Amino acid sequence: MTPAVEPAHSKSRSRNLVFSPEHNLFILELSSTNNRPELWTYRYQKAGAPRRPPPPTNVALLTHPAKATLRWTPSSSSGVNEYRVYRAEPALPWLADFKRIGTTTGSRFEDKGVSAGKPYFYTVTAVADDGAESTPSLRIRAQPPVVPQPIVSVAGTNRVEINWAAHPAKDVASYNLYRGVASVKTVRKGEPGAWKDNDPEYSEPLVVKVTDITKITKLNAGPLRSTRYTDHVDLTQKGVEAADYKYAVYAYIIRAVNSLGAESGPSPYALTIPSEPTNFLCREDGDAAELKWDANPERAITGYRIYKLKGTWEILPVTTEPVHETRFTHKGGRNATRYWVVAVDALGQEGQPSSPAWCHQSYRGFYRGEWHQ
């Protein structure tokens, strides 16, 4: 466009270019060669009068056993006399081919031409008095959002309890629970770690990585109305997926089902080993490192083990027996080091490690008070 003045070549990748439609303006943010921030704006030409009305907003959908109801906030234009509803039935979202299925003068529409179990897509446009049609509204899908990660508690070698939060959507009618076999990598006594032999000498192999989840099975035969389920799978019957670990490792996911019978996407998976403790924090008290963390959500946690970094790479256990509280004080914390905590369940399985907390090397700006990571 050869403007009269333009940014110099900064040889920097830190450039962000956006276009603001409401201002008809390009905005460029960059860092110059001397690392000074710069903000440039550019307008190609004056914007003409808008030819199309703004689309409706806040499109919401509620499913029923034999229909779907859409509602939306009307277009901000005063010259709109009707709305057009479009629907697509794609196998993949990016292949959605929308076709008009109805017109209404209000802000509500019922689609009675639906089939059970199909995750339809919808979008709505506004039509002005002169026939000009707006751009489509944001798409909405006749499919529930995903369920949060379930909580998996191992109460025994043949008793796994799964709990999850009730879905907030009003049209979620039931849930489907799936179990998969987790292929895992283990670390053994004397086996080199990622950089060197930085793991302690464990008395038995421990799980350090999930490499795949296969053999996925739906556990409930009919609609599952409750938000809890007990799986009597035998953890002592393990296959090659468990490597040399003492138990089979399973992963569980939840899918919500709406009134139309459409499943949500899968929730994050949860394993039959404890999850990582959260909010692990440290506070210095002279030579002592005071540690605290949130209790794990699993029901059958029997305690926690603490680990610390020695030197550059070597990791050592601070506690041999599980700690039953969610606070621990370690003496001899004068030098900078970092700690981790892991949960231990009823079978003695160590779970996934927490985020680390540093002693005498903190980033206090991210936290208020003396506690930090």
PyMOL commands that set and color helices and strands:
alter all, ss='L'
color gray80, all
select helices_A, chain A and resi 93-95+240-242+364-366
alter helices_A, ss='H'
color red, helices_A
select strands_A, chain A and resi 16-20+25-31+37-42+57-63+68-73+80-88+99-104+108-111+121-128+140-141+151-156+159-163+172-187+206-218+228-231+250-258+270-271+281-285+288-292+301-310+314-317+327-330+337-345+357-359
alter strands_A, ss='S'
color yellow, strands_A
deselect
rebuild
show_as cartoon
